[in-house]
Amino acid sequence: MASVAAEDLAPIIPAVSSRVSSGVYSGPVFDMARQQFDHVADHLQIPEEERQRIFMPKRAIAVSCPIHRDDGSVAVFNGYRVQHHLTLGPTKGGTRFSPSVDVGEVGALAIWMSWKCALVGLPYGGGKGGITVDPYSLSRRELEALSRRYMQEMIPFVGPQIDVMAPDMGTDETIMAWFMDTYSMYHGSTVTEIVTGKPVDCGGTLGRREATGRGVAYLIGRAMEIVGIDPTQSTAIIQGFGNVGAVTAIELLRRGVRVIGVSDHTAAYFDPRGLDVEALTAFVRDNRVLRRFSSETLIDAEEMLTRPCDVLVPAAMERAINANNAGQLQCRILAEGANGPTTPEADLILALRRDEIFLIPDILCNAGGVIVSYFEWVQDLQRFFWDEPEILDKLYRTLERALQRVLSRAALDGLSHRDAAMALGVETVRQAKATRGLFP
């Protein structure tokens, strides 16, 4: 495969757009979301006077969350929630507990969620929230106290028809159960539909925890069919071994793919003969992170991204694929399991390598989670639940429709897969806003 150096693109890499005022939002992740929007808005020829209304979030909430620590002291954590638009229905999106959380990051994630929901045909706007905290630094009692306090602070701004939360980085189904219970106690009755990603015995749905990873693996399988790769003769590298990355690895293994590299924020392992995915999964289940799994297959995490493989899955943080490494990727399929893993500068490089690398953009690739969250919300509203085969069938059919829309639009307009997916999502939101008009 040919490589492209970042310096070769210096004359054509644009500065961050400032045509849409960012208001209270700042930071590289929000700037990235803004660049992506301006790029697709140029393609769609959206007038400047329309752009701010389409792009800027409707509402940003910042709260202080004080809790008693186990040692008797009081600690205060900053929490956020951003609701991008409510034009198509309530906002929908995850809640992450991470030291990097700020209002700019949360705002970008809410915006991407809007395009994602619109692309796959869900009646939602995008939402996202989080607390600036390392969840591993808290005891279980402290984690529960912080989770409940955050939801308590959000009660005036959320609801089953306003904003529906879900898990994200650093949160899980237990935290969603605490959210649901806290909201229900204030409401005076059990409101299961206030969050998704709950335990099944608390109104959750079968298959929700695995949904994002299963969706990533399904789309990788479809991409292999399109480009002519035999799964049983293929290899994969997965950056990020949380819920999404681990489930993706298991699902790819079931399809016969050899997983040769995995990493998280603590360690990276690479073995061209294949790693023991089941052992890795069990180790993380017991130890929460990959560190100390092995000393024999350790590799530098950045170097691992550019090793030869058929499938590369960035399923960790934003901006992992950038101008410095995009030209060195040696994969045939780039499946974006994370939100925003590829910078606009890297996209310019990937556009030059379109015949070499089949991109599955994030707003399509990781949409399985919000699709099955939608199924959970519908089941909770109706108090009628489906079995797992029915859920999987609906999930894969929804992803297939979205994939075909993206491929058709890319071919019709000569666009990259990301630009095609973004165009479809932005168009849907724009049309809905135009149809409803502006009140008052």
N, C-alpha and C positions, 0 to 999 in steps of 0.2 A: 504494500500500500504506500502511496505517496504521502509525504509529510508536508505540512505547511507551517512555516514559522510565524510567530506573532508579529515580528518586525515587517514581514512582507505585507501585512494588512494595515500598517500604520497610516498610510495615506487615506484609507477608506473607513477606518473605525471612527464612528461619530462620537462627539462629546455627548454626555448625558443631556437629553432633551429638557428644556425648561419651559416648553410651550404650555404645559398644564401645571398650574401652581400646586405645590405639594402641601401647603398649609402646615399643619402640626406634624406631618409625616416627614421623616428623613432617614438617611442611611442607604447603604449600597443595595439592599434587597428591594426597597421601595423604588429606588432609582431604576433598578433593573425592570421592575414591573411597568414603570412609566415608559421606559424606552421601548419595550415590547409593544405596548399599546400604541404609542405614537407611530411606530413602524407599520403596524397593521391598519391604523386609522388612515395613514397616507395611502396605502393600497386601496382601501375602501372609499377614499376621497370624502371622508367625513369632514364637514366644515369645522373650522376652528371653534366657532361659537357653540357647537354641540359637544365638544370633546370633554370639557370639564364635567358636565352633568353625567356623562356616561362613565367616566373613569373614577372620579373622586368618590370615596366612601360616604354613605349617608350619615353615619354616626360612629363616633369613637368614644369609648368609655374607658376612663382610667380610675382605678380604685386602689385604696390602701387596705391591706389584709393583715391586721395584727393577730398574732396567736401567742399563747403561752408555750414556751419551750419546756422540755422535760426538766431542765435545771431550775425552773421557776422564773426565768427571765422572760421578757416580752420582745418578740421580733416582729418587724413590719415588712411585708413583701409587697411589691408593686404588681398589680394585675391589670389586664387590658382585655377589651373586647371591641372588635371592629365589625360593623355591619355595612356591607358594601351597597346593596340595594334590596328593596322589598317589592319591586315591580312585578315579579312573577310569582311571588309567594313569600313565605318566611325565609330568613337567612339561615344558612346551614353551614356548619364547619367545626373543625376540631378545636381542642383546647390543649395547648402544650405547656409543660413545665420544663423550663430550660434556662440556664444562666444567660443565654443570648437574647431572650425575649425582650422586645421593645415595641413601641407603637408602630414604628415604620415597618418592621418585619411582619407584625400581625396584619397591618393594612395591606401589604403586598399579598400575603397569603389569602386574605379575604377576597381581593380582586381576582386572583387566579381561580379561586373557588367559584366565582361567578361565571367566568368563561367556561369552566369545567362543567358545571351544572347545565348551562345553556347548551353546550356541545352535545351532551348525552341525553338531553330532553327531560331534565328534572324540573319541577315547578318551584325552584328555589333561587334566591340570591345568595351571594357568598358571604360567609361570616367566618371569623377566626378569633381565637382568644388565647390567653396564656398568662402565666405568672413567671416573673423573673426569679427563678430559684433552681438550685440543683436538687432534684427530688431524692437523690441518693444520700444527701446530707441530712435528711429528716428521718426520724423514727416513724414507725407506722402511725402512732398516735398523733404526732405532729403533722404528718401528711394528711390524715383525715381531718384534723382541725383546720388546716389551710384550705383543703378542698371545700369543706363546708362553708368556711368564711367567704371564699371567693364566690360561690354560688349565692350565698346570702346577699352579698353586695350587688350581684347581677339581677336579682329577682325583679326589680322595677323595669328592667330593660329586655327581659327574655320571656318566652312563652311558646307553646306549641304552634301558634300561628304567627309568631314574631321572630324568634331566633331559637334554633334547636342545636344544642351542643353535641359534640362527639369526641372520642379520644384522639390524641395526636401524640407526638413525641413526649415521652415522660409521663404519660397518663395511660390508664387502662380501664377495663370494664369495672373494676372495683371502685375506682374514682368516679366513674359515671353513675354507679349505684348510689354513692354518697351524694352526688349532685341531685339525682332524682329524689332521694329521700328528703334532702334539705328543702327543695322546692315544694314537695308534696306536704311537708309539715306546715309550711306557711300557707299553702293553698287550702288545706283542710281536708284533702282527699288525695288518693294516690293518682299521680299524673305521670304515667310511664312514658308518654310521648314527648316529654320535655327534653330528653336526651336520647341518643342512640349509642350503640356499642355497649349496652348494659349486659350483665349476665342473663342467660336465658331464663333463669327462675325469677328474674325481676322484670320480665317483659321484653327481654332482648330477643334477637332472632338467631336462629341457627345459621352458622356460616359467616357471621359478621366479622369475627376476629380475623379470619383467614381471607376475607373478601378482597382486600387490596392486593395481597401477594398472589392470590389465584388469578385475579384480573391481569396482573403483570405477566404471569406465566402464560395465560391464554393468548395474550397479544403477541408475546414472543413466539409462541407456536405458530400463530398465523403469519408473522413476519418470516419465519423460517420457510413456511410453505411458499410464500411469495418470492423469496430470493433463492430458493432451492437448496436449503440446508437440511441434512438428515439429522434430526435431534440425537440419535444414538451415536453419531460420529462428531458431535459438537462439544464445545467447551464454553463455560461461563465464568465471569468474575463479578462478584457482588460487593459493592461498597455500602456498608451499613448492614448490621445484622440484628436489627430490632425486629419488630413484628413483621414489617413488610419484607425486609431482606431475608429473614429466616424462612418465612412461608414460601417466598419465591424460590429459594434454594431447594426446599423440599419438593415443591411442585415440578421444578425443572428436573430434579433427580428422578422423579416418577416417570417423566417423559424420556428418560435415557440420557439426559444431558450430563456431562461430567463437570462438576463445579470445581474449578482449579484455584480460585482465589476468593477470600472473604475478608472483611475488615469491619471494625467499628472504631470509636474514638480512642480506644485503648490499645489496639493491636491489629496487625494485618498478617494473614497467612496465605502462602502460595505454594502449590505443589502441582506441577504439570500432569502428574499421574492421577490427580483427583484427591479432594479432601473428603474426610468422613463427615458428611453433612449431619447425619443423625447424632454422632458424638458431639459435634459442635453445638447443635441445638440443645442437647441435654446439658452440656456444660454451661451454656448461657442461662438456661432455665434455673440452674442451681446457683450460679455465680453472678448473674445479671450482665456480665461483660465478657469479652473474649480474652482479656489479659490472663496470661499464664496457662492458656490451653496447651501450648506447645512451645518449645524453643527451637525445634528443628526446621520448621517451615516459616519462620518469621521473615517478613519482608517490609521494606519501607512502603507506607500506605500510598504515597503519591506515585512511587514507581510502579506499584501494582496496577494502577489505572491504565498504564501504557503498555502492559504486557500483551502479547498476542492472544486473542480469544475470538470466538464467534459472537458471543453476547457479552456486553458490558452493561451492568445494571447499577447506576448511581442511585442508591436508596437511602442516603444519609441526609446531609444538610444542603442548603442552597449553595450555588456558585462553585460546585466541585469541578465541573468541566469549564475551563476558562481559556483565555488567549494563550496561556503558557503551555497547556497540555493538549488542547483540542487537535492541533496539527500532528501530534504524536500518537493518537489513539490507533490501536491495531485491532479493532473489532469490526464485525460486519453489521451487527445490530446494536444500536444504542437505545436501551429501554429505560426511560426515566421514571424510576420508582419513587423518587423524592419530588418535592415541589421546588421548582426553580433551580434545578441542579446545573443548568447550562447558562452561562452569561451571554448577553447580546454579542459581545466580541467573539466568543467561541462559536456562536451561531453563524457568523460571517465565514469562519473557517470551515464549519461543517457544510455550509452551502456550496463551497467549492469542492467538497468531497461527497456530494449527494449521490453520485453513482457508486461510491465505495461503502458508505455507511447509511443503513436504513434506520432513520430516527423514528422512535415512537415517543411523541412529545408528552410531557408530564400531564397536561390536562386531559389527555386520553389515557395514557399508560396507567396512572394510579387512580383512575376514576372508579374502580371496583368498590372501594370503601364507601364512597358517598352514594353509589347506586344501591348497595345493600343497606346502608343507613336509611335511605328513602323507603326501601321495603319494610324495614323495621318500624319506621314512623307510621306508615300506612297500616301495618298490622296492629300497632298499638291503638291507633285511632278507631279501627274497626273492631278491636278485640277478637280478631280472627287470625290464626297463625298458620303458616305454610310449612311443609316439610322441606328438608334441605335440598333434595333433588329438584324440587320446583324452584327454589331460590337460585340455585346454580344455573338452571336453564334460563331463567329470566335475566340473570346477570350476564351470561355469555351472549344472549341474543341482543341485549342492550349495547354491550361493547362492540359486537359485530356491526350493528347498524352505524354506530359512531365511527368505527374504523372505515367502513365503506364510504361514509360521507367525507371523511378527511382525504382518503385516497382519490376520490372523484374530484373534489375541489382542487387538490394539488395538481392533478393532471389537467383539469380544465383551465386553470389560471396560471399554470407554470410556477407554482409556489412550493416552498419547502413544506414538509408535513407540519412543522410548528406554525408557520404562517397560515396554512389552510385551516388548522384546528382553531387558532386564534380568531381568524376571520369569521368562521361559523359561530363561535361563541359571542363575539362582539356584535355581530349582525343581529343575533337573536335578542340580546339585551337592548340594543338600539331601537329595533323595531317595536318591542314591547313598550318602551318609554314613549316612542312617537305615537303609538296607538292610544295609549292612556292619556296622553297630553300632560300639561303642567298645571298643577293645582296650587293656588286658586287662579 
